[in-house]
Amino acid sequence: MMAAPALSGRLDPSPAASSPPLEFYWLSRSAAELPGGASDGCLDGLLNAAEQERWRGFVSDKRRGDWLLGRWTAKLLLQSVLAEKTGWRAPLDRLVIAQEESGRPYLQLSDWPPLWQRCLICLSISHSAGRAFCALTIGTGWQVGADIELVAPRRPAFVADYFVPAEQALLATSPPDCRDALTNAIWSGKEAALKMIGLGLRLDSRDVLCLPEPPLSAASRWWSMPVHLKSDNGATAGPLSGWWRLHEDYVYTLVIGRSPAGLGQPEATQIEKSLTRPDGY
Ligand SMILES: CC(C)(COP(=O)(O)OP(=O)(O)OC[C@H]1O[C@@H](n2cnc3c(N)ncnc32)[C@H](O)[C@@H]1OP(=O)(O)O)[C@@H](O)C(=O)NCCC(=O)NCCS
């Protein structure tokens, strides 16, 4: 069977001149595209020694496969964006992806020159049913959360337990033929938002409200999905920007928000412009 073509792109949703540049990149790849499959044979050149040890430490084949597919997709995305920004095509095994204690992935730059270490890259990884989806922002100080879900029917109890009344109402009034896609888009949007803030499902899924715009055509394109997070006191914190997309039985969601104060835009832009190939690479 022919592998589905890779999905990739750049989303620039801020036409307003007064807004900061809000450009981010995404890439999706399937397990069928992974050279050598999820076997030992494809590890060299892709993972460094520590990453290979981590891969061998996973107990289940499924987890090993998902993790590797996510890492490969994320590294390809990092490689192509860094090449576009700096002209340098980094070897994949030098693009080491580590994880914070929370589980949030990041590009490990600790043994790179200081200028690179201050480079603001925010990376998000997701995998579902043999497909991975990754997104990143670079030099903007914005955070991104990405999620992919295979579209499958969800039980009414799932919607009743995990969705808030406004989401349930959106589903009840949506055209029946796109209800499964919208249900999965809402769930996926919640996971993307929870990854964007770095907490994952340690928060209640009902603390995130996602209202995906029903698709107006069958075209595979990004549709808007306003996202709201509940603040500590129960009020709604500021809205976040979200998008969703339906392609070949999968929904893809992206949520972005501002990172904490202190990561200044002008400085970030200067850093990005002056990045060059690090010594010794
Ligand atoms: C983040 C989370 C919502 C992902 O949900 P999922 O649908 O099962 O899985 P996805 O494939 O979409 O995403 C998994 C990826 O999310 C990323 N991720 C995990 N925790 C994250 C966090 N706190 N913030 C941002 N991203 C996170 C990782 O890259 C992970 O992939 P990897 O482990 O292969 O690197 C979920 O794993 C979660 O809530 N984790 C935090 C809570 C937790 O770990 N509980 C378990 C015991 S404490």
The ligand as a Tripos MOL2 file, in Angstrom:
@<TRIPOS>MOLECULE
LIG
   48    50     1     0     0
SMALL
NO_CHARGES

@<TRIPOS>ATOM
      1 C1         -0.0890   14.9540   27.8310 C.3       1 LIG1
      2 C2         -1.2400   13.9610   27.6700 C.3       1 LIG1
      3 C3         -2.5350   14.7710   27.6920 C.3       1 LIG1
      4 C4         -1.0230   13.2560   26.3290 C.3       1 LIG1
      5 O1         -2.1130   12.5040   25.9820 O.3       1 LIG1
      6 P1         -2.2020   11.2650   24.9860 P.3       1 LIG1
      7 O2         -3.3650   11.5090   24.1060 O.co2     1 LIG1
      8 O3         -2.2210   10.0420   25.7970 O.co2     1 LIG1
      9 O4         -0.9150   11.1510   24.1200 O.3       1 LIG1
     10 P2         -0.3660   11.9840   22.8720 P.3       1 LIG1
     11 O5          0.2600   10.9980   21.9760 O.co2     1 LIG1
     12 O6         -1.3290   12.9100   22.2750 O.co2     1 LIG1
     13 O7          0.7670   12.8660   23.5580 O.3       1 LIG1
     14 C5          1.8380   12.2560   24.1920 C.3       1 LIG1
     15 C6          2.9680   13.2450   24.1900 C.3       1 LIG1
     16 O8          2.6070   14.4010   24.9410 O.3       1 LIG1
     17 C7          3.8050   14.9810   25.4250 C.3       1 LIG1
     18 N1          3.5550   15.3180   26.8260 N.ar      1 LIG1
     19 C8          3.4480   14.4840   27.8780 C.ar      1 LIG1
     20 N2          3.2300   15.1970   29.0030 N.ar      1 LIG1
     21 C9          3.2040   16.5060   28.6310 C.ar      1 LIG1
     22 C10         3.0260   17.7210   29.3560 C.ar      1 LIG1
     23 N3          2.8430   17.7490   30.6820 N.pl3     1 LIG1
     24 N4          3.0430   18.8850   28.6750 N.ar      1 LIG1
     25 C11         3.2530   18.9070   27.3350 C.ar      1 LIG1
     26 N5          3.4330   17.7710   26.5950 N.ar      1 LIG1
     27 C12         3.4090   16.5890   27.2570 C.ar      1 LIG1
     28 C13         4.9290   13.9420   25.2680 C.3       1 LIG1
     29 O9          5.7850   14.3520   24.2320 O.3       1 LIG1
     30 C14         4.1780   12.6800   24.8840 C.3       1 LIG1
     31 O10         4.8280   11.8540   23.9480 O.3       1 LIG1
     32 P3          6.1560   11.0220   24.2920 P.3       1 LIG1
     33 O11         5.9940   10.5380   25.7000 O.co2     1 LIG1
     34 O12         6.2010    9.9540   23.2840 O.co2     1 LIG1
     35 O13         7.2660   12.0350   24.1620 O.co2     1 LIG1
     36 C15        -1.2560   12.8990   28.7740 C.3       1 LIG1
     37 O14        -0.2170   11.9860   28.5650 O.3       1 LIG1
     38 C16        -1.0710   13.5030   30.1390 C.2       1 LIG1
     39 O15        -1.9670   14.1110   30.6570 O.2       1 LIG1
     40 N6          0.0760   13.3720   30.7700 N.am      1 LIG1
     41 C17         0.3510   14.0320   32.0330 C.3       1 LIG1
     42 C18        -0.2130   13.2770   33.1870 C.3       1 LIG1
     43 C19         0.4810   12.0050   33.3830 C.2       1 LIG1
     44 O16         1.5790   11.8050   32.9570 O.2       1 LIG1
     45 N7         -0.1770   11.0950   34.0580 N.am      1 LIG1
     46 C20         0.3780    9.8140   34.2330 C.3       1 LIG1
     47 C21         0.9240    9.5530   35.5750 C.3       1 LIG1
     48 S1          1.2690   10.9210   36.5800 S.3       1 LIG1
@<TRIPOS>BOND
     1     1     2 1
     2     2     3 1
     3     2     4 1
     4     2    36 1
     5     4     5 1
     6     5     6 1
     7     6     7 2
     8     6     8 1
     9     6     9 1
    10     9    10 1
    11    10    11 2
    12    10    12 1
    13    10    13 1
    14    13    14 1
    15    14    15 1
    16    15    16 1
    17    15    30 1
    18    16    17 1
    19    17    18 1
    20    17    28 1
    21    18    19 ar
    22    18    27 ar
    23    19    20 ar
    24    20    21 ar
    25    21    22 ar
    26    21    27 ar
    27    22    23 1
    28    22    24 ar
    29    24    25 ar
    30    25    26 ar
    31    26    27 ar
    32    28    29 1
    33    28    30 1
    34    30    31 1
    35    31    32 1
    36    32    33 2
    37    32    34 1
    38    32    35 1
    39    36    37 1
    40    36    38 1
    41    38    39 2
    42    38    40 1
    43    40    41 1
    44    41    42 1
    45    42    43 1
    46    43    44 2
    47    43    45 1
    48    45    46 1
    49    46    47 1
    50    47    48 1
@<TRIPOS>SUBSTRUCTURE
     1 LIG1         1 GROUP 0 **** ****
